[in-house]
């Protein structure tokens, strides 16, 4: 009898690595009859939670999803070959109200439990070994075993297959950030580059001092929390009571507004029948184009029509009193119209109130062309904007907004097959569909009224000159703020070439293919790494935000198809089939 045991190395033990192990456990009874298998899980952080969801972070930091909208388990909406393995959502597991925005440490505990359950479900003879170290590089020929070198370990792990399941990673500074950092060093200023906010050292940001903040998404919300409640401030209903230790935050961004609030009501009634205008057939057509496709020219018109269909399906079927024709009549005409101007005319004739029409351009750039005479007038104007957004996102009379959210999820599931479609789409999706909890925006309003938070506007520019940082925005012409501190409130861009992770840099040097945006190219069928000639590596896979198969997240809300789950299943099945064949040859 052979004593050979195949070996699989998974680099990254967070939600993606955990999801992969869960799919290995689910598919192994069908695909793997080997005598044993060693799975080596490499991550310096705790398995399950990983870096982002680890216990060692402030309890003030929340998830940005309701607990009932978070699951790590598949269901029959996931388009995959493997079996469905059901399990509890976060709120069911934790025994908390489904509408709760749980703190990240609770999510970390849930992920740890999912990891332990997945490991326990593995067949006898399949063993998981956790290595709390960083992986430095992968070596080895395509036709032979791989060597995975770990930090502080003199000998490599030997692997028949390697799966990179890395999450958000640090990056070297780009040219602009390098210039800002150099100016800060030369003049004794504070410059905090893009980072995971929980890992940033915020102690140099002094009480009462102005701090320029570029970025108005979820990283900003974390920063806002840690510099206010995290320094002893508190909320008395809608009033913020300062501790006196807060800096004054001047925030701006490209859009100049915060991400849209999470929707605060439940879905009722019929869901829009998605996909309708952007589904597998349309994706097949785009992939078959000899000259490739352009996102704005070829993809976005299909996405725009799909999101409009979701919106108007809900409006016409649930709120017919706000429409001028029957849904059947409108649907037929809508399906036949492709020109955006003709579609806008059709909508204008059938939907009397402009507030009931879907205008994606206005949603994306709400301050486009808007000007204020003074900074104080803009503070009032943006507070009104946020208040209106909160009202709308918590009022089921505007439930077409939730239908658009479902449309966004459907679209994302299709776009994954197209690979790297550029950074704009991911930002737009996050801005509309993955914004902060409503309570966080109410806190933002309270901080604004207290003078702790000041809004700068859209298309914010930052210059470094004269020993300070200066920020301005076209929203308030002529208004400039000077500060000795600048925080870039966003995650680093997931590019391979600038990643600080030595393993990814080694892959870049070794000839792994990248997209023009700097993402690793992978085979969409199973996640195998592609070389620069488009050939899949038989023994190396990659899953995660630094690949062109990036998804909205490693976990998702129940019954929405979960593209990450589909990818995990495909990679697990490909890995098991390869290892089973290898084990069979070894036994022979």
MOPETA-V48741 format. One record per pair of residues at least 6 apart in sequence whose C-alpha atoms are under 7 Angstrom apart, sorted by sequence separation. I is the first residue (numbers start at 1). J is the second residue. D is the distance in whole Angstrom. If there is no record, write none. Layout:
BEGIN
i=I j=J d=D
i=I j=J d=D
END
This chain:
BEGIN
i=45 j=51 d=6
i=91 j=97 d=6
i=140 j=146 d=4
i=149 j=155 d=7
i=150 j=156 d=7
i=184 j=190 d=6
i=234 j=240 d=6
i=235 j=241 d=6
i=337 j=343 d=6
i=351 j=357 d=7
i=372 j=378 d=6
i=392 j=398 d=6
i=447 j=453 d=5
i=448 j=454 d=6
i=463 j=469 d=6
i=464 j=470 d=6
i=499 j=505 d=7
i=514 j=520 d=5
i=515 j=521 d=6
i=522 j=528 d=5
i=523 j=529 d=6
i=530 j=536 d=4
i=544 j=550 d=6
i=545 j=551 d=7
i=556 j=562 d=6
i=10 j=17 d=7
i=91 j=98 d=5
i=139 j=146 d=6
i=140 j=147 d=6
i=149 j=156 d=4
i=184 j=191 d=6
i=234 j=241 d=5
i=286 j=293 d=6
i=316 j=323 d=6
i=462 j=469 d=7
i=463 j=470 d=5
i=472 j=479 d=6
i=513 j=520 d=6
i=514 j=521 d=5
i=522 j=529 d=5
i=523 j=530 d=6
i=529 j=536 d=6
i=530 j=537 d=6
i=46 j=54 d=7
i=76 j=84 d=7
i=138 j=146 d=7
i=139 j=147 d=5
i=148 j=156 d=5
i=149 j=157 d=6
i=233 j=241 d=6
i=234 j=242 d=7
i=462 j=470 d=6
i=463 j=471 d=7
i=472 j=480 d=5
i=496 j=504 d=6
i=497 j=505 d=6
i=513 j=521 d=5
i=521 j=529 d=6
i=522 j=530 d=5
i=528 j=536 d=6
i=529 j=537 d=5
i=75 j=84 d=6
i=138 j=147 d=6
i=139 j=148 d=7
i=147 j=156 d=6
i=148 j=157 d=5
i=233 j=242 d=5
i=334 j=343 d=7
i=462 j=471 d=5
i=471 j=480 d=6
i=472 j=481 d=7
i=496 j=505 d=6
i=521 j=530 d=6
i=528 j=537 d=6
i=74 j=84 d=6
i=75 j=85 d=7
i=138 j=148 d=5
i=147 j=157 d=6
i=148 j=158 d=6
i=181 j=191 d=6
i=233 j=243 d=5
i=317 j=327 d=7
i=461 j=471 d=6
i=462 j=472 d=7
i=470 j=480 d=7
i=471 j=481 d=5
i=528 j=538 d=7
i=554 j=564 d=6
i=74 j=85 d=6
i=75 j=86 d=6
i=137 j=148 d=6
i=138 j=149 d=6
i=147 j=158 d=5
i=232 j=243 d=5
i=316 j=327 d=6
i=460 j=471 d=7
i=461 j=472 d=6
i=470 j=481 d=6
i=471 j=482 d=7
i=497 j=508 d=6
i=529 j=540 d=6
i=553 j=564 d=7
i=73 j=85 d=6
i=74 j=86 d=6
i=137 j=149 d=5
i=146 j=158 d=6
i=147 j=159 d=6
i=231 j=243 d=7
i=460 j=472 d=6
i=461 j=473 d=6
i=470 j=482 d=5
i=496 j=508 d=7
i=528 j=540 d=6
i=529 j=541 d=5
i=551 j=563 d=6
i=73 j=86 d=6
i=135 j=148 d=7
i=136 j=149 d=6
i=145 j=158 d=7
i=146 j=159 d=5
i=460 j=473 d=5
i=469 j=482 d=6
i=470 j=483 d=7
i=523 j=536 d=7
i=528 j=541 d=4
i=529 j=542 d=6
i=551 j=564 d=6
i=73 j=87 d=5
i=135 j=149 d=6
i=136 j=150 d=5
i=145 j=159 d=6
i=146 j=160 d=6
i=231 j=245 d=6
i=459 j=473 d=6
i=468 j=482 d=6
i=469 j=483 d=5
i=527 j=541 d=5
i=528 j=542 d=6
i=135 j=150 d=4
i=136 j=151 d=6
i=145 j=160 d=5
i=146 j=161 d=7
i=231 j=246 d=7
i=458 j=473 d=6
i=459 j=474 d=7
i=468 j=483 d=6
i=469 j=484 d=6
i=527 j=542 d=6
i=134 j=150 d=6
i=135 j=151 d=6
i=177 j=193 d=7
i=456 j=472 d=7
i=457 j=473 d=5
i=458 j=474 d=7
i=468 j=484 d=5
i=527 j=543 d=6
i=71 j=88 d=7
i=133 j=150 d=6
i=134 j=151 d=5
i=456 j=473 d=6
i=458 j=475 d=6
i=513 j=530 d=6
i=71 j=89 d=4
i=133 j=151 d=6
i=228 j=246 d=6
i=457 j=475 d=5
i=512 j=530 d=6
i=513 j=531 d=5
i=70 j=89 d=6
i=71 j=90 d=6
i=227 j=246 d=6
i=512 j=531 d=5
i=513 j=532 d=4
i=70 j=90 d=6
i=90 j=110 d=7
i=511 j=531 d=6
i=512 j=532 d=6
i=522 j=542 d=7
i=68 j=89 d=6
i=408 j=429 d=7
i=497 j=518 d=7
i=511 j=532 d=6
i=68 j=90 d=6
i=197 j=219 d=6
i=496 j=518 d=6
i=67 j=90 d=5
i=68 j=91 d=5
i=495 j=518 d=5
i=496 j=519 d=6
i=67 j=91 d=5
i=278 j=302 d=6
i=495 j=519 d=5
i=496 j=520 d=7
i=170 j=195 d=7
i=197 j=222 d=6
i=277 j=302 d=6
i=278 j=303 d=6
i=325 j=350 d=6
i=494 j=519 d=7
i=522 j=547 d=7
i=524 j=549 d=7
i=197 j=223 d=6
i=324 j=350 d=5
i=520 j=546 d=6
i=521 j=547 d=6
i=522 j=548 d=7
i=323 j=350 d=6
i=324 j=351 d=6
i=519 j=546 d=5
i=520 j=547 d=4
i=521 j=548 d=5
i=522 j=549 d=7
i=13 j=41 d=6
i=277 j=305 d=7
i=278 j=306 d=6
i=323 j=351 d=5
i=405 j=433 d=6
i=519 j=547 d=5
i=520 j=548 d=6
i=12 j=41 d=7
i=13 j=42 d=7
i=277 j=306 d=5
i=322 j=351 d=7
i=323 j=352 d=7
i=519 j=548 d=6
i=7 j=37 d=6
i=8 j=38 d=6
i=9 j=39 d=6
i=10 j=40 d=6
i=11 j=41 d=6
i=12 j=42 d=6
i=13 j=43 d=5
i=18 j=48 d=6
i=68 j=98 d=4
i=276 j=306 d=7
i=5 j=36 d=6
i=6 j=37 d=5
i=7 j=38 d=5
i=8 j=39 d=5
i=9 j=40 d=5
i=10 j=41 d=5
i=11 j=42 d=5
i=12 j=43 d=5
i=67 j=98 d=5
i=68 j=99 d=7
i=5 j=37 d=6
i=6 j=38 d=6
i=7 j=39 d=6
i=8 j=40 d=6
i=9 j=41 d=6
i=10 j=42 d=6
i=11 j=43 d=6
i=66 j=98 d=6
i=67 j=99 d=6
i=5 j=38 d=7
i=14 j=47 d=6
i=15 j=48 d=6
i=66 j=99 d=5
i=67 j=100 d=6
i=13 j=47 d=5
i=14 j=48 d=5
i=15 j=49 d=6
i=66 j=100 d=5
i=67 j=101 d=6
i=13 j=48 d=6
i=14 j=49 d=5
i=66 j=101 d=5
i=67 j=102 d=6
i=216 j=251 d=7
i=14 j=50 d=4
i=65 j=101 d=6
i=211 j=247 d=7
i=213 j=249 d=7
i=216 j=252 d=6
i=13 j=50 d=6
i=64 j=101 d=7
i=207 j=244 d=7
i=210 j=247 d=6
i=211 j=248 d=6
i=212 j=249 d=6
i=213 j=250 d=6
i=214 j=251 d=6
i=215 j=252 d=6
i=216 j=253 d=6
i=63 j=101 d=6
i=207 j=245 d=5
i=208 j=246 d=6
i=209 j=247 d=5
i=210 j=248 d=5
i=211 j=249 d=5
i=212 j=250 d=5
i=213 j=251 d=5
i=214 j=252 d=5
i=215 j=253 d=5
i=272 j=310 d=6
i=62 j=101 d=6
i=63 j=102 d=6
i=207 j=246 d=5
i=208 j=247 d=4
i=209 j=248 d=6
i=210 j=249 d=6
i=211 j=250 d=6
i=212 j=251 d=6
i=213 j=252 d=7
i=214 j=253 d=5
i=62 j=102 d=6
i=63 j=103 d=6
i=207 j=247 d=4
i=208 j=248 d=6
i=210 j=250 d=7
i=62 j=103 d=4
i=63 j=104 d=6
i=206 j=247 d=6
i=216 j=257 d=7
i=217 j=258 d=6
i=272 j=313 d=6
i=526 j=567 d=7
i=61 j=103 d=6
i=62 j=104 d=5
i=205 j=247 d=7
i=216 j=258 d=5
i=217 j=259 d=6
i=272 j=314 d=7
i=60 j=103 d=7
i=61 j=104 d=6
i=216 j=259 d=7
i=59 j=103 d=6
i=526 j=570 d=5
i=527 j=571 d=6
i=525 j=570 d=7
i=526 j=571 d=5
i=59 j=105 d=7
i=390 j=438 d=7
i=526 j=574 d=6
i=55 j=105 d=5
i=308 j=358 d=6
i=496 j=546 d=7
i=53 j=104 d=6
i=54 j=105 d=6
i=494 j=545 d=7
i=495 j=546 d=6
i=53 j=105 d=6
i=494 j=546 d=5
i=19 j=72 d=7
i=55 j=108 d=6
i=53 j=107 d=7
i=54 j=108 d=6
i=27 j=82 d=6
i=53 j=108 d=5
i=27 j=83 d=7
i=26 j=83 d=6
i=26 j=85 d=7
i=49 j=108 d=5
i=49 j=111 d=5
i=383 j=445 d=6
i=48 j=111 d=5
i=49 j=112 d=6
i=48 j=112 d=4
i=364 j=428 d=7
i=47 j=112 d=6
i=48 j=115 d=5
i=47 j=115 d=7
i=379 j=454 d=7
i=379 j=455 d=6
i=315 j=400 d=6
i=314 j=400 d=5
i=41 j=128 d=7
i=45 j=132 d=6
i=37 j=125 d=6
i=38 j=126 d=6
i=39 j=127 d=6
i=40 j=128 d=6
i=41 j=129 d=6
i=42 j=130 d=6
i=43 j=131 d=6
i=44 j=132 d=4
i=36 j=125 d=4
i=37 j=126 d=5
i=38 j=127 d=5
i=39 j=128 d=5
i=40 j=129 d=5
i=41 j=130 d=5
i=42 j=131 d=5
i=43 j=132 d=5
i=44 j=133 d=4
i=311 j=400 d=5
i=314 j=403 d=6
i=35 j=125 d=7
i=36 j=126 d=5
i=37 j=127 d=6
i=38 j=128 d=6
i=39 j=129 d=6
i=40 j=130 d=6
i=41 j=131 d=6
i=42 j=132 d=6
i=43 j=133 d=5
i=44 j=134 d=6
i=311 j=401 d=7
i=42 j=133 d=6
i=43 j=134 d=6
i=367 j=458 d=7
i=42 j=134 d=7
i=311 j=403 d=6
i=25 j=118 d=6
i=42 j=135 d=7
i=310 j=403 d=5
i=311 j=404 d=5
i=310 j=404 d=6
i=420 j=515 d=7
i=422 j=517 d=7
i=15 j=111 d=7
i=22 j=118 d=5
i=25 j=121 d=6
i=18 j=115 d=5
i=21 j=118 d=6
i=25 j=122 d=5
i=307 j=404 d=6
i=310 j=407 d=6
i=307 j=407 d=5
i=306 j=407 d=7
i=307 j=408 d=7
i=375 j=476 d=6
i=374 j=476 d=6
i=372 j=475 d=6
i=373 j=476 d=6
i=371 j=475 d=5
i=372 j=476 d=5
i=370 j=475 d=6
i=371 j=476 d=6
i=417 j=524 d=6
i=303 j=411 d=7
i=255 j=365 d=6
i=255 j=367 d=7
i=11 j=135 d=7
i=295 j=421 d=6
i=261 j=389 d=7
i=420 j=548 d=5
i=260 j=389 d=7
i=261 j=390 d=6
i=264 j=393 d=6
i=265 j=394 d=6
i=419 j=548 d=5
i=263 j=393 d=5
i=264 j=394 d=5
i=419 j=549 d=5
i=262 j=393 d=7
i=263 j=394 d=6
i=265 j=396 d=6
i=272 j=403 d=7
i=283 j=414 d=7
i=287 j=418 d=7
i=261 j=393 d=7
i=278 j=411 d=7
i=416 j=549 d=5
i=280 j=414 d=7
i=416 j=550 d=7
i=275 j=410 d=6
i=279 j=414 d=6
i=416 j=551 d=7
i=274 j=410 d=7
i=57 j=198 d=7
i=17 j=165 d=5
i=16 j=165 d=6
i=9 j=159 d=6
i=413 j=563 d=5
i=8 j=159 d=5
i=7 j=159 d=5
i=8 j=160 d=6
i=9 j=161 d=6
i=10 j=162 d=6
i=11 j=163 d=6
i=12 j=164 d=7
i=7 j=160 d=5
i=8 j=161 d=5
i=9 j=162 d=5
i=10 j=163 d=5
i=11 j=164 d=5
i=12 j=165 d=5
i=6 j=160 d=6
i=7 j=161 d=7
i=8 j=162 d=6
i=9 j=163 d=6
i=10 j=164 d=6
i=11 j=165 d=6
i=12 j=166 d=5
i=10 j=165 d=7
i=11 j=166 d=7
i=61 j=222 d=6
i=260 j=431 d=6
i=259 j=431 d=5
i=260 j=432 d=6
i=262 j=434 d=7
i=259 j=432 d=7
i=262 j=435 d=6
i=261 j=435 d=5
i=262 j=436 d=6
i=260 j=435 d=5
i=261 j=436 d=5
i=262 j=437 d=5
i=259 j=435 d=5
i=261 j=437 d=6
i=262 j=438 d=6
i=259 j=436 d=7
i=261 j=438 d=5
i=256 j=457 d=4
i=256 j=458 d=4
i=249 j=452 d=6
i=250 j=453 d=6
i=251 j=454 d=6
i=252 j=455 d=6
i=255 j=458 d=5
i=256 j=459 d=7
i=248 j=452 d=5
i=249 j=453 d=5
i=250 j=454 d=5
i=251 j=455 d=5
i=252 j=456 d=5
i=253 j=457 d=7
i=254 j=458 d=5
i=255 j=459 d=6
i=248 j=453 d=6
i=249 j=454 d=6
i=250 j=455 d=6
i=251 j=456 d=6
i=252 j=457 d=5
i=253 j=458 d=6
i=254 j=459 d=4
i=240 j=446 d=5
i=250 j=456 d=6
i=252 j=458 d=6
i=253 j=459 d=6
i=254 j=460 d=6
i=239 j=446 d=5
i=240 j=447 d=6
i=253 j=460 d=5
i=238 j=446 d=6
i=252 j=460 d=6
i=240 j=450 d=6
i=218 j=435 d=7
i=218 j=436 d=6
i=220 j=489 d=5
i=219 j=489 d=5
i=212 j=483 d=7
i=219 j=490 d=5
i=211 j=483 d=6
i=210 j=483 d=6
i=212 j=485 d=6
i=213 j=486 d=6
i=214 j=487 d=6
i=215 j=488 d=6
i=211 j=485 d=5
i=212 j=486 d=5
i=213 j=487 d=5
i=214 j=488 d=5
i=215 j=489 d=5
i=211 j=486 d=6
i=212 j=487 d=6
i=213 j=488 d=6
i=214 j=489 d=6
i=215 j=490 d=6
i=213 j=489 d=6
i=187 j=467 d=5
i=183 j=464 d=7
i=180 j=464 d=6
i=190 j=484 d=6
i=191 j=485 d=6
i=192 j=486 d=6
i=193 j=487 d=6
i=194 j=488 d=5
i=189 j=484 d=5
i=190 j=485 d=4
i=191 j=486 d=5
i=192 j=487 d=5
i=193 j=488 d=5
i=194 j=489 d=6
i=195 j=490 d=6
i=196 j=491 d=6
i=189 j=485 d=6
i=190 j=486 d=6
i=191 j=487 d=6
i=192 j=488 d=6
i=194 j=490 d=5
i=195 j=491 d=5
i=194 j=491 d=5
i=195 j=492 d=6
i=194 j=492 d=5
i=171 j=492 d=6
i=170 j=492 d=6
i=169 j=494 d=7
i=172 j=498 d=5
i=171 j=498 d=5
i=172 j=499 d=6
i=171 j=499 d=4
i=172 j=500 d=6
i=170 j=499 d=6
i=171 j=500 d=5
i=169 j=499 d=7
i=170 j=500 d=6
i=169 j=501 d=7
i=137 j=502 d=7
i=138 j=503 d=7
i=136 j=502 d=5
i=137 j=503 d=4
i=136 j=503 d=5
i=135 j=503 d=6
i=137 j=506 d=6
i=64 j=435 d=7
i=64 j=436 d=5
i=64 j=437 d=6
i=162 j=539 d=6
i=163 j=540 d=6
i=164 j=541 d=6
i=165 j=542 d=6
i=167 j=544 d=6
i=168 j=545 d=7
i=161 j=539 d=5
i=162 j=540 d=5
i=163 j=541 d=5
i=164 j=542 d=4
i=165 j=543 d=5
i=166 j=544 d=6
i=167 j=545 d=6
i=160 j=539 d=7
i=161 j=540 d=6
i=162 j=541 d=6
i=163 j=542 d=5
i=164 j=543 d=6
i=165 j=544 d=6
i=142 j=537 d=6
i=142 j=538 d=6
i=142 j=539 d=6
i=77 j=559 d=6
i=79 j=561 d=7
i=72 j=555 d=5
i=77 j=560 d=6
i=78 j=561 d=4
i=71 j=555 d=6
i=75 j=559 d=6
i=77 j=561 d=5
i=78 j=562 d=6
i=70 j=555 d=7
i=71 j=556 d=6
i=70 j=556 d=5
i=71 j=557 d=6
i=80 j=566 d=5
i=69 j=556 d=7
i=70 j=557 d=5
i=71 j=558 d=6
i=79 j=566 d=6
i=82 j=569 d=6
i=69 j=557 d=4
i=70 j=558 d=7
i=78 j=566 d=6
i=69 j=558 d=6
i=80 j=569 d=7
i=74 j=565 d=7
i=16 j=554 d=5
i=15 j=554 d=6
i=32 j=576 d=6
i=23 j=568 d=6
i=31 j=576 d=6
i=32 j=577 d=7
i=23 j=569 d=5
i=27 j=573 d=7
i=31 j=577 d=6
i=34 j=580 d=6
i=33 j=580 d=7
i=20 j=568 d=5
i=24 j=572 d=5
i=28 j=576 d=7
i=32 j=580 d=5
i=19 j=568 d=6
i=23 j=572 d=6
i=34 j=583 d=6
i=20 j=572 d=6
i=6 j=579 d=7
i=6 j=583 d=7
i=4 j=586 d=7
i=2 j=586 d=7
i=2 j=587 d=5
i=1 j=587 d=7
END
